[in-house]
Every structure is written in structure tokens, then in C-alpha cells.
Amino acid sequence: MKYLTPGPVQLPDAVLRAVSSQPMFHRTEEFRKLFKSVTDRLLEVGNARNVAIIPGTGTTAVDAAVYNFLDPNDEVLALITGEFSERLAESAESRGAKVFRLEGVLGDVPKLEDVRRVIDERKPKALLAVHNETSTGVANKALDEAAKLAHDNGMLVLVDSVSGMPAEPIDAAKFDVVATASHKAFMAPPGAAIVFFNDAPTSSAPRPPALDLSKFMKSSSKLETPYTPPISVMFALDVSLDIILSQGLGNYVNAHLERMNYLYSELEEIGFAGVPRPNLRSNTVGAFYSPVDPQAVISKLREHGYTISGGMWKIRDKSIRIGVMGDVTLDDVESVVGVLRNFMETAVRRS
């Protein structure tokens, strides 16, 4: 079975072999060497001043971002583009923040003039946004502009790029904190929450020790972690980062873009409608309204050895999602399209 899913993703064989390495004791010179190798290259990819690798998932990374930079009763503006935008807002609410949600048209992002209006009216402390919305296949290509607007008004900017970085371009230097994870476009197994941040945490309220980024900053200067890290995942990241950087980040991005452009072009010819506006299509996750029962589409692809995903959020029962991350080639995408083309031709004849 080959996985063309929103994550976890199909892993290259070399990454799978790395996972099977014996986990080392994390207070040794051997671990420090691994730690430096992984963090140096993560910082090269993310272009931030600091990075923390925390045991957990993308949700863990988002919670770490929220709890280190927000306080109870902070007023924040959350841009809603799908399920994971809602989850980011919910994380802020769990911190006790007062969240104002600004939602655009489904498949789009909130307009910059509306963001400006809310900032002028409400004077929030922070802007919360998902860079790459896994549920709708929307990539917020205007996020840099929204962040500049927020920073010009003295706000913090917290970003979820769990399914984006590094295949959907984002420069973490332009934001205060960016949350991501190991198991999507970084081509490693689940288990590492990755948080890029530029300055020390600003929250004054207590933070859960396991998520306290200041502890990670302090330990990082000694090439250590404050607690037991996800060592097996770090072995995998060491290899996957090698693969990504040996291609060159630009080439890595373009390979995903080529696969995604092909997918939208071909599927829209046979009756699948893209959820995101064409200029907001994610490089990593395609979302499509299905002209037939989505579960029938998923089942047909499984018969041919491919796993894709059903829909989420408001379009859960009428859409499918196809990921092009990990060990996926253009040939794989062409095979998926071929199966769906034959399936749709058969469905039309029967009707």
C-alpha cells in the first residue's frame, strides 16, 4: 500500500532504516552530535534563530506556541480557513485567551482589508493563522502581508505550518513562532513536535514544563534537551533532512508543486472540483469536491494499492484529500489519476 495522505506520509527506505537504530542515551557526546546535525539543518530550512524538538505531534507544537507566547485574557485574532485553524483558536482559548475569529469564504483566506479592520477596531495582542490548512488544501499565500500588518501594529504572530514546511515555502524569520512536525513534509515518522521561534517566550503565566521553550533554549546551548527527546525520530530527521537539502529547497518545493499541479489539472477534467482557489492551492495537500461518494473513491484506490484521505471540516462528507508528500513520485500521482479516470468513466456509463 502506498500512502498519498495528508500525513503521516510514505517514508523513503533510508528513513525507515534510520528509525530502526538503537536509541542512544541522550546525555552523551553521540547524542550531542546528532542533536547538532538535526537542529543546524532545521534552522537552515526554517530560517529562525531557535528551534525546539519536543516529543509529540503537530498539535503539541501548536500548543507550545500558544502557551509560550500568550497569556490568559489576551485578545487575539484568529484567521479561520479550516479545521486546523479552529484547533489553533481552541488552543488559545484553552490558555484563557479571548479569541476573535475572522473567517473567509470556504476555499479562500480572510481578506487583508478585513484583517486590517479588525486590528484597528479590536487592537488584539496576537494574530493566529494556519499557513497550510490541511483540511481544505488552502495555503495562505498572503500570510507575509498579514504578519507585516500585525507587526506594524505591535502584535505577535503565531503560525501553524504543520503540513506546509518545508514543501510549502515559509520564512520563519517573518513570524514570532512557527509550529510544525516531523511526519508530513519533513518525511519522518510521527513523534517530533518542531517549534521555530525567534525570541524568548513572552508569556508571564506558568507554562507546562514539557512545553516550556525557555527550557529548550537553555539546554540547546549545551547541545542537550531538557527532557528525553524523540530519539528515533531524530535519527529519521537526520536522514530526511539530508535528502531534502541535497535536492535543494527550491527543487524540493518545485517537485511538490509539479505533482500538485498535475493532480488538479487532471482531476478537474474528470469531474472533481478543487476546494481552494487556484492561487491558494497548497503544494502538499490537494482537496477536491467529489462528484461521487467519496468513500467509493477511497475504496477504489485502495483496491489498486493507494491510500488517500476523506474530507474534513464543513466538507467532510463531500470531499477527498490527496497528499503528495514523502516518497511519492509523479508516476504515483499519474497512476492515481489513471485509476480515478477509469472509475469515473465506468460510473458515467452506469448512469
Secondary structure, DSSP 8 states (H G I E B T S, - for coil): -EE-SSSS-B--HHHHHHHTS----TTSHHHHHHHHHHHHHHHHHH--SEEEEEEE-HHHHHHHHHHHH--TT-EEEEEE-SHHHHHHHHHHHHTT-EEEEEE-STTS---HHHHHHHHHHH--SEEEEESEETTTTEE-TTHHHHHHHHHHTT-EEEEE-TTTTTTS---GGGSSEEEEETTSTT-S-SEEEEEEESS-----S---GGG-HHHHHHHHTTT--SS---HHHHHHHHHHHHHHHHH-HHHHHHHHHHHHHHHHHHHHHTT-EESS-GGGB-SSEEEEE-SS-HHHHHHHHHHTTEE-EE--GGGGGGEEEEE--BS--HHHHHHHHHHHHHHHHHHHHH-
